[in-house]
Amino acid sequence: MIKHLLSINQLSREDVLRVLDTAESFREVGTRVIKKVPALRGRTVVNLFYENSTRTRISFEIAAKRLSADVINFSTSGSSVAKGESLKDTALTLQAMGADAIVIRHSSSGAPHTLSRWVTASVLNAGDGTHEHPTQALLDLFTIREHFPSFEGQRIAIVGDVRHSRVARSLTFAMTKMGAQVTLVGPPTLIPPEAPAWGAEVSHDLDEVLPKLDVCYMLRVQRERQRQQFFPSVREYSRLWGLSRARVDALADNALIMHPGPMNRGVEIASDVADLPRAVITDQVTNGIAVRMSLLYLMLGGDARRGTDAADEAVEDAPGGSDPVLESAGETEGASRG
Amino acid sequence: MVDPLAGHDGVADLLVEDETISAVGKAAAAGSGGDVLDCDGLILAPGLVDLHAHLREPGFEHKETIETGTRAAAAGGYTAVCAMPNTDPVADNAAVVMEVRNLADKAGLTDVLPAGAITRGLAGESLTDIAEMAEAGVRLFTDDGHCVGSSRVMRLALEYAKAFDVVICQHAQDAGLSEGWQMHEGYYSALLGLTGMPSEAESIVVARDLALARLTAGRLHVTHVSAAQSVDLIRQGKERGLRLTADVTPHHLALLDEDLVTYDTSLRVNPPLRSAEDRESLRAGLAGRVLDAVATDHAPHAAEDKEQEFDQAPPGTIGLETSLAVVLTELVEPGRLSLTEAIDRLSVRPAAIVGLDEHGGPLTPGRPANLAVFDPAAQWTVGDRPFFSMARNSAFMGRTLHGRVLHTMLRGTFTVREGEPTR
């Protein structure tokens, strides 16, 4: 597995399937009463968040804790960063403290790349500027796969501010890699003219696209973009590119509605649409934990453990299961006491 | 010896006595009883002239000083450097200009021609005392780092400057189209999620300035041309007889926007590295004399300035110590420029643009001995030895180049000998 996850483009098709398959196992862990396995016991995961993000930070935190890793949340307000510490010095400090993985969210595109040059820890991009958000793409793929057996030929529209969306980039690259047909939909000012070179189609007419879709993926629209004149008014945006109740009727019966959150109800998605059963938005959140567990496990522990004799012995010794990392910590302890 | 102005390209001896060349040709060596420098296999040329360097002093001495900047220049084969006025205080009056000149004289490594600001405080609003600065020796005026945005102010600058036979040099960049820019707008900016600045941000201003040059019959120089459309416009302007010159940087001739895929901040430059088509047009433009000169836009920054997130790092690359090697490696070796043409663009033409009569050759008896000697075949890796500049932010760091300056002479005195600055 890769050392750092900076861009979804680093992963091959096989890598993506491996992450998703491994996440299937961890998804099950999340349904147990004791939702914890010892896979990363003794490892340290630092959440380094330069931007506020409730769901991604908590998701990574839960993922690492369910793997029994020690988790440090380093948010920039009230820290040395607020005192003017540079990214480099923060990186060297975390390095000196023995971090095994650094999960970084930053408003500057490329900050995870830059960080990865200064540390030996694995760097996981949890969203950088308007560049990428690879773990979001993987959890989206996981969620889609729960409903459709294969990505091949699947039709997904990604609707909204593609230009400034790190989610759209990672998801487009991931879906095209897996053989899906991606259509980017939105006002011309918010779709990069270069998008066809990503292997995606471009449309400015949501109504024309909707009936063909398996997945309709709505992006969050920041009001800031209206102030920057990328579109003239929120009202006009919503009327042309918002997913209204009426538009949902144009979707195929089994088509999914997705959104990376946080939603602007009433702007890019009507409030009652967001609460429809086919809107799998909370599933995306749940699956995010399993996918991030999978990534942390594969990047930090998985390969090394599987490669050693010790791991093989652990598999054999494991009570009642074939894979020790998937045994919940509580059950394992209980078995040893017994 | 390669001396474009004298039309010389061949083996020769050159005798320097005191500050001047006293003899050239086979006879030169015979009369000499002094210091003999064997230049077998090396190239002797007029010292290089840079139209565009940020020496940072006064005000930003933590990035570069005039002494370290001119030492870097001498190490790169330069005998004259035009210092940009975006210092603190800004070189928008004769006092700052004189101070820069005095510091350069004290260092004694290259001639420094201070450029003056076009507008007070580089604010783009009111003209500086252009006459007073011209009397203090300023030949080139620019708000570099900023574009003179107002058509009215640019028109007045071009008009007023005519009385003093000085050059108005524009950093062409439309403010609206470059808002928040991080790199060239194109496939790679979309891929990397970095805010793009389209080529049109430059060419729109070039088109306007050409119209103003035509309106005023003023003398315009477009610096660090980066876009193919700008090259086309400048070609047309020259064909129409405008008093127009232009320069291009070594990094725009060599590197591309796609090199930014690692988010390396030393490749963040202003204007940004552009597409392969733009680069091809710049190379052809330089060969065809649409672009007159190679100018470094040497822009030193402290390590902590560049070791930041990409969008927070200030733009700029150092260039004085690599420019000759970049031109030799990227243009001369592949046959895009002859060696004579390279020296023309690096020395003769820039000296002529700013009227530096003592520089750029010809290397004939009675002329000042401003010389550079380099080994065109010497291979080296950028960064393999410390820079003489205070800064390390080279866009060419780690790249292997051909061509190494061995000796530089300013008015008969070695400023660099065997690759080492003498002072």
Interface residues (C-beta under 8 A of the other chain):
Chain A: S86 L87 K88 H106 S108 S109 G110 A111 H113 T114 D128 G129 T130 H131 E132 R163 R166 R169 P192 P193 E194 A195 A197 W198
Chain B: Q182 G186 Y187 A190 L191 L192 G193 L194 T195 T262 Y263 T265 E304 E307 Q308 E309 F310 D311 Q312
